[in-house]
Amino acid sequence: MHYGYIGLGNLGAYCAARLAQAGFALSVTDLDRANAAECEALGAHWVDDPGELAARVDHVITCLPSPQVTERVLDAIMPRMRDGATWVEMSTLGRDDVLAFAERAAGHGVRMLELPVTGGVHLAARGEITMLPGGDAELVDLHRPAMEAMGNRVFHIGPLGSASIIKVITNMLAFIHLKASAEALMLAKRGGLDLGQAWAAIQASSGNSFVHETEGALILNGSNDIGFNIDLALKDLRFALGFGREFGVPLDLAAATEQTYVAARAAYGGEAQSPMIARLLEDLLDTDLRAPGFPSKLE
């Protein structure tokens, strides 16, 4: 099958490159051709715009920053996609967006598969990110080889709309864990502990988390660079809080974490990296969280 990939940002560029590396026929496009360098080096074909790409390929994959951008891309690709083609959407969307977009695609004879991912950009770079498809089982099976090229674990969550819920849940937990890790590290620093040893002790304890091991390390380096910004975190937290209202679930920790991100956005801007919420504590207490030997980026 010939796939078209639209959206080569921090995540999309790595996922598309893994498809090319696995030998899939692949065409790509993005607002900035420089983002396609690795894909082209691996044999992918550059196409100048989404509409032209959609007309050339069997199926289209998109990885875009917001529902508004997705809607604009749909305007370009839906009239030109082949009847019976699949549109695979990897963006993080609300369930209502997913269902509305699927209905729109069906009007053009196109079937939709939602495919949010989780684990972090560094795992996408290694082809080890977790794939969370939602949609008809036969579509999941049809595109499973492509999913397995991009990631190392695939969980079919259920029908369309279900994957959007689990994706928001996983991100909500990650942001809460990040806030907790920052507070724990600050307790250690203000308590006079060696931060490197404290980080390692937490890692080996019942209080450990994936976020502490990864983003916690970047906080101690000071780079905070995970390829995911504050605006995206706020978008996902608002999706989570919306689900909480819809399903009647109080989300106290998510609500408090959202307010931390609101404060971080006011202080550093929406393009600042998500772990910059730790910098709020550093600035408030005039105490840095630096320790030698920690990486500036995750590998």
N, C-alpha and C positions, 0 to 999 in steps of 0.2 A: 504493500500500500504506500501511496505517496502522501505524506503529511505536509501540511502547511502550518508554520508556527508564527504567530503574531504576538509580539511583546517580549523583547529581549532585555528586560531589566535585570536586577540582581539575581532573581530566581530563574526567570525564563531563559536567560542566556545559557545557564548551566544545564537546564533540563533539555533544551533543544540540542545542545552539543552532545549530550549523552545519546540522544536519538541518532544523530549523525554518526557518532562513534560506533554505534551498534549496527550500522549499515542500512538504516532506513532511508528510502528516498525522501528528501526533505528540502522544502523551500521555506525561506524565512523573510520576515520584514519587520521593521521597527522604525521609529522616528529618527533614530541615529544609526546609520550603517556601521559605525565603529563598533557597536555592540554585537554585531554579527561576525566579528573577526574570527573567533574560535570556530564557530559553526562553519564558516566558509572554508577555513583551513582543513576541516574534517570532511569536506565534500558537499555541504549544503549549498543550495542555489539562492542567491539574493534576488528578491522581486521588489520592485519600486513601491508598490502600494498594496493594501489589503485586498481590494477588489480584484486586482489582477492575480494575486496569489490564490484567492478562493476559486477562480475560474480554472486554474491549472492543476489543482490537487484533488485527491480523493476525499480527504477529511481535513478539517481545520482545528488547530489547537490555539487557544488564546490564553495569555497570562498578563492581566492588565490591572492597573492600580485602583480602579473604582467602578461602580456600576455605571456611572455617567460615561466613562471612557468606553466601557463595554458596549453601551448603547450606540455610541458613535461608530464603533467598529462594525457592529451588526448592520448598520445602515449601508455600509460599503460591501460587506461580504454576502449577506443573505440573498440578494437578487442574483448572485453569480455562482453560488454553490450548487453542486450537482444534486439532482433529486435522489434521495436516499442516503446522502452523505451524513456524517456525524460531525457535530460541532462539540468539541471537548473544551470545557471552560475550566481553567485552573485558578482563576481569580477567587479571592474570598468575597462571597456575596451573601446577602441575606436570603432566607428561604423564599420570601415573596418575590425577590428579584429573579431567583432561579426559575420559579414556576412561570413567571410572566415571560421571561426570555425563552423558555422552552415552548410556550404556546406560540410565541412569535416565530420561532424557528420552524415549528410544525406547519405553519402557514406557507412556508417555502419548501415543504417536503424534506426538511432537515431534522434529524433527531439529535437531541442534546444529551450529553453526559457531563455531569459536574465532576470535577477532579481536583478539589483542594488538596494541598500537601502539608505535611508538618515535619518538623525536625531541625529546620534552620538551613540557611543558604550554604553553610560549609558542607552539610551532608548532600545537598543537591549537587555541589561541585564534584563529589565523589561518587554520585549515582546511588546514594544510600538513603535518600529521603523517603518518607513514608507516604504512600498514595492512598487517598480516601475517596474512591469513586462512589457516586450516587447515580442511580438510573437503572434501566432494564438490564437484567442479568446477561442477556445475549450480547448487548453492547459492551458490557464489561469484559466478557470473554473475547469479543472481537478485538478489543484494543489492549488486552492484557499484555501481549508481547511488548507493546510500546511502553506501557506502564512499568514493566519489569526492566526495561532498558533505562528508564529515568530514575527508578527507585528500587529499593530492595525488599520492601514489604507493601502488600496491597490488601486493603480491607474494604470489601464491598459493604458499605454501610446500610444500603437499602434503596428505596425509590428516590426519584428526584426530589431534592429539598432536604433529605436526611443528612447528606454529607455536609451541607452548609451549617447544620446545627453542631455536629461533632467538631468541625474545624473551629468554630467560634469557641466551643468549650475548651479545646486544647490551647488555643491562644489565650483565653481568659486565664487558665491555670498558669501559663507561662508568665504572664504579666504579674500575677499575684506572687508567684515564686520569686520573680525578679525583685519586686519590692521587699519581700521578706529577706532575700539574700543580702540586699543592700543594707537593710537595718541590722541584720546579724553581724555583718562585717564591721559596721560602724560601732556596734557594741563591743566587739573585740578590740578595735583600735582604741576606743576611749577607755577601755579597761586595761590598756597597757600591754596587750598581747602582740606577739609577732604575727603579722597578718598572713604571711605565707603559711606558717604552721597552723594558724586558725582555719584558713581555707582548707588545708589538707585534712585537718581533724573533722571538720564538718563533712567533707567529702566521704570520709570513712565512717560516718555516724548515721543514726536513724533520721537525722535532720537533712540528709543530702537530697539533692534534686538534680535533674538534668540541667536545669537553668543555672544552678549554683556552679556546676562543673564547667559550663561553657561561658555564659555571659558574666558570671561572677569573676572568672579569670580575666576577662577583658576590662572589667571595672578596676581590678587591681593593677592592670597595665596602664589604664587611663585612656585607652583608645576608644572603648565602648562601641567598636565598629562591628556590628553584626549584619549590616546590609538591610536594616529594617528600621524605619523612622517613627517618630512620635505620632505623626498624623495617621499612619497606618495602624498603630496600636490603638489610638483613640477610636478609629473607625470600627475596629473589631470589638473593643469594649462596649461600644454603643450597640452593636449587634447583640452582644451577650445580654446586656441590660434589657434590650427589647424582648428577647426570648424570655427573660425572667418575668417581665410583666405579662407576656402572653400566656405563659404556662403557670403563673401564680407561684413562682419560686423566689423568695427573697435572696438577693445576691449582695450581702453586706460587704464582703471582701472585694468583689468586683467593683462596687460603687466607690469604695474608698480608694481603690487603685486607680479608677478613672480620674478622680479628683487630683491624685498625684500627677498623672499624666497631663491634666489640664494645667497644673502649676508649672510643669516642666516645659510645656509648649509656650506658656507666657514668658518663661525665663530664657529659653534657648531657641525657640522657633520650631515649627512643625517638621522641618527637614532634619533636625538633630536626631541622633541615633537613640533608639528606645532605651538602652541602659543609662542614658543621661539622667534618668530619674534619681540615680544614686548621687549625681552631682548636686541635686537639691539639698541633700543631707550634708554633703561636704561644704557647700556654701553657707548653709545655715549655721553649722557648728565650727566653721573655719578649720576643718580637719580633713586632710586628704586621705584617700584609701589607696595608697600605692604600696606595692611590694615588688621586689626584684624577681626576675625569672618568669614572668607571666607574659603570654603572647599578645601581640597587637591585633592579630586576626586569628580566626579559628581555621584549622586545616582539616 
